[in-house]
Amino acid sequence: MSRPIELVIHMDALRHNCQKMREAARGRFLWAVVKANGYGHGLEHIVKGFAEADGLAILDIGDALKLRRLGWKKRILMIEGFFDEEDLEPIQEAGADVIVHSERLLSILEHHKGLRLGCYIGVNTGMSRLGFRPSEVEAVRTRLHAIPGVTSYGVLTHFANGDPSYKENGPATVGRQLDRLGDLANDPEGACLAATTGMLFHPEVKGNAVRAGIALYGVSPDSTVSEKTLDIIPAQTLRAKIIAVQHIEKGEAVGYGSKWIAPRPSRIGIVACGYADGYPRSAPNGTPVWVEGKKVPMAGRVCMDMISIDITDFPDADVGSWVELWGQHIPVNEIAGSVGTIGYELICSVLPRVPVRETEGTL
Ligand SMILES: *Cc1c(COP(=O)(O)O)cnc(C)c1O
């Protein structure tokens, strides 16, 4: 038998979340952002789960071709543009659109023959990652219009602080970024402004297209707002079975570094998931897992291939019990919070040795 661990992809959750984000798009063109292999869910699954989206946004050129092989017929957007001139050939073969975000990319387009390409103009309004300054946009647009075969879809920008728990009156609030964008926010050619947080928390952000990411996967973009509140459903469950049980005496230790000492005679479940599966090694004692309908605390350090949990008070938990590390009972943001990161990082961190399985409904 193979190692009892799996990443379960909930197809009904993907479809439900896509429907929710369709509603949040309020008539705007819905790009589903599927970079990083669909935030770790697998392009072959999300292509079916997000069938109702208007387009898919990615950044690896190989993924554009893969999406076509998987049967995706609608639009594809390269959200980091392209990296070199040689990328233009496969991008056109895939029939994908791009973001032009730098002078370098613009001049490559100007010197390339035989283009047929749709372009957004990437604008830096405060994120300072990719994009032209708002004052440069009209000159860029004029040059784009002069390139045969290139269609302009208007402007695209990205917010640095769209989450409601960002309370500071800092240099890049959504309001300030919109101010910098000025009239371009109503660009007649189009404006693709909001990602998940803009869609859910900032009705003042308009435009004719949106880019939904994390919420499509059923994870809240802000750990202070629950998935229930947003009416989205976690689309991935990482789970593994208990493969052994240890009975230890009071005062005995568990794991590397002996970081957990039994305060009483204890039953310890050994679970077939470790940091080489993508579970964070920094998860401390007490980090919750879900077993036989209950939250159970971790005991001792995360190993490469195993973790240990304190099942002393949970007699139902035994060899063969499934243990949910995160998913529909343990929000991934809860684990992320206890290791100093965000749910985004964990859902795309599950490693290739973990088998992936599609399912309908809850487990
Ligand atoms: C990743 C990304 C998104 C999606 O962000 P979410 O917070 O997951 O909705 C949208 N736009 C750009 C440019 C991105 O890089």
The ligand as an SDF file (V2000), in Angstrom:
LIG
                    3D

 15 15  0  0  0  0  0  0  0  0999 V2000
   -1.6740   36.8000   -7.4700 C   0  0  0  0  0  0  0  0  0  0  0  0
   -2.2510   37.9600   -8.1290 C   0  0  0  0  0  0  0  0  0  0  0  0
   -3.6320   38.1820   -8.0770 C   0  0  0  0  0  0  0  0  0  0  0  0
   -4.5750   37.3630   -7.2320 C   0  0  0  0  0  0  0  0  0  0  0  0
   -4.4820   37.8090   -5.9020 O   0  0  0  0  0  0  0  0  0  0  0  0
   -5.4560   37.2350   -4.7790 P   0  0  0  0  0  0  0  0  0  0  0  0
   -5.0900   38.0020   -3.5620 O   0  0  0  0  0  0  0  0  0  0  0  0
   -5.1180   35.7770   -4.6370 O   0  0  0  0  0  0  0  0  0  0  0  0
   -6.8300   37.4580   -5.2310 O   0  0  0  0  0  0  0  0  0  0  0  0
   -4.1460   39.2210   -8.8470 C   0  0  0  0  0  0  0  0  0  0  0  0
   -3.3390   40.0090   -9.5700 N   0  0  0  0  0  0  0  0  0  0  0  0
   -2.0060   39.8400   -9.6200 C   0  0  0  0  0  0  0  0  0  0  0  0
   -1.2020   40.7620  -10.4440 C   0  0  0  0  0  0  0  0  0  0  0  0
   -1.4170   38.8190   -8.8930 C   0  0  0  0  0  0  0  0  0  0  0  0
   -0.0930   38.6680   -8.9180 O   0  0  0  0  0  0  0  0  0  0  0  0
  1  2  1  0
  2  3  1  0
  2 14  2  0
  3  4  1  0
  3 10  2  0
  4  5  1  0
  5  6  1  0
  6  7  2  0
  6  8  1  0
  6  9  1  0
 10 11  1  0
 11 12  2  0
 12 13  1  0
 12 14  1  0
 14 15  1  0
M  END
$$$$
